[in-house]
Amino acid sequence: MKIQKYENRECGFSLIEVTIAMAIAAVALVTLLGLIPQGMNTMREAGDQAIMGRIHQQLLNEIQLTPFDDSVGASLIDAYDGEEFYYDSQGEELSNTMDPASGSPGREKGSFTHIYTARISIPRNGSSFPKSVGGASFGGVGFDSNTVNDSIRPVIVEVAPVAGLGTDFDFGLEKNFPLIEAYQSMVVKMGRDYRP
């Protein structure tokens, strides 16, 4: 009879196997950590786009609710042309007018911190578009090449995230063009029959 000898061997991983597993885990972890900044940038840009779109819609709604002109034919929507508006991080408008109660400045440009700035342009026939959308001259809107309809006006709302730039932000500077999101719409004077 033969006696078999059993060795009491514990099973485990060799040093080479552990080293390879740690190298694979390290590569995967470094790759995942590299994606975090890109994901944060994408999330921030998506938030900016949503808030800037909401600002545009608020301003366009306000313009659409304004009478096109008064009883003597003066255009009331022209009061918005060139106006700048300031917003906080949630897209809520910050006032830039005088405080009527105290007679002191409420929030004048430069006296408060804002995150977004919006500017409205409503070009008239013969004027030009803002530089951020090309700066071309505007010849009016018509249904054929011979007539211009004064009851249709373009509205360009430029919105820029200006956090950290303060009040020094200028919509006309070419270096600022990449920050500007321009929204183009049309407003129409309603209640009129078309006459060529």
RADA-V300032 format. One record per backbone hydrogen bond with DSSP energy under -0.5 kcal/mol. CO is the residue of the C=O (numbers start at 1). NH is the residue of the N-H. E is the energy in kcal/mol with one decimal. If there is no record, write none. Layout:
co & nh & e
CO & NH & E
CO & NH & E
This chain:
co & nh & e
2 & 4 & -0.6
4 & 6 & -0.6
5 & 7 & -0.5
7 & 9 & -1.4
14 & 18 & -2.1
15 & 19 & -2.1
16 & 20 & -2.3
17 & 21 & -2.3
18 & 22 & -2.3
19 & 23 & -2.0
20 & 24 & -2.2
21 & 25 & -2.2
22 & 26 & -2.3
23 & 27 & -2.2
24 & 28 & -2.2
25 & 29 & -2.4
26 & 30 & -2.6
27 & 31 & -2.1
28 & 32 & -2.3
29 & 33 & -2.5
30 & 34 & -1.7
31 & 35 & -0.8
32 & 35 & -0.7
32 & 36 & -0.7
33 & 36 & -0.6
33 & 37 & -0.6
34 & 38 & -0.6
35 & 39 & -2.4
36 & 40 & -2.4
37 & 41 & -2.4
38 & 42 & -2.3
39 & 43 & -2.2
40 & 44 & -2.4
41 & 45 & -2.6
42 & 46 & -2.2
43 & 47 & -2.1
44 & 48 & -2.5
45 & 49 & -2.5
46 & 50 & -2.1
47 & 51 & -2.4
48 & 52 & -2.9
49 & 53 & -2.2
50 & 54 & -1.9
51 & 55 & -2.3
52 & 56 & -2.4
53 & 57 & -2.2
54 & 58 & -2.4
55 & 59 & -2.4
56 & 60 & -2.7
57 & 61 & -2.4
58 & 62 & -2.0
59 & 63 & -2.2
60 & 64 & -2.6
61 & 65 & -1.6
62 & 66 & -0.6
63 & 66 & -1.0
68 & 76 & -1.1
68 & 77 & -1.0
70 & 73 & -1.7
74 & 70 & -2.5
76 & 79 & -1.3
77 & 80 & -1.6
78 & 81 & -0.9
80 & 83 & -2.1
83 & 120 & -2.1
85 & 118 & -2.8
86 & 94 & -3.6
87 & 115 & -2.6
87 & 116 & -1.8
88 & 91 & -1.6
92 & 88 & -2.2
94 & 86 & -0.7
97 & 106 & -1.3
97 & 107 & -1.0
98 & 100 & -0.7
99 & 103 & -2.5
104 & 99 & -2.8
108 & 111 & -2.9
115 & 162 & -2.6
115 & 163 & -0.7
116 & 87 & -2.6
117 & 160 & -2.5
118 & 85 & -2.9
119 & 158 & -2.9
120 & 82 & -3.2
121 & 156 & -3.0
124 & 127 & -2.3
127 & 138 & -3.8
130 & 133 & -1.3
130 & 135 & -2.0
131 & 134 & -1.8
136 & 129 & -3.0
137 & 139 & -0.6
138 & 126 & -3.3
141 & 149 & -3.8
148 & 150 & -0.7
149 & 152 & -1.1
151 & 189 & -3.2
153 & 187 & -2.9
155 & 157 & -0.6
155 & 185 & -2.7
156 & 121 & -2.5
156 & 158 & -0.6
157 & 159 & -0.5
157 & 183 & -2.7
158 & 119 & -2.5
159 & 181 & -3.1
160 & 117 & -2.2
160 & 162 & -0.8
162 & 165 & -2.4
162 & 166 & -1.0
165 & 168 & -1.3
166 & 169 & -0.7
170 & 173 & -1.2
173 & 176 & -1.5
174 & 177 & -1.1
176 & 179 & -1.4
176 & 180 & -0.8
177 & 180 & -0.9
179 & 161 & -0.6
180 & 182 & -0.6
181 & 159 & -2.6
183 & 157 & -2.8
185 & 155 & -2.9
187 & 153 & -2.7
188 & 190 & -0.6
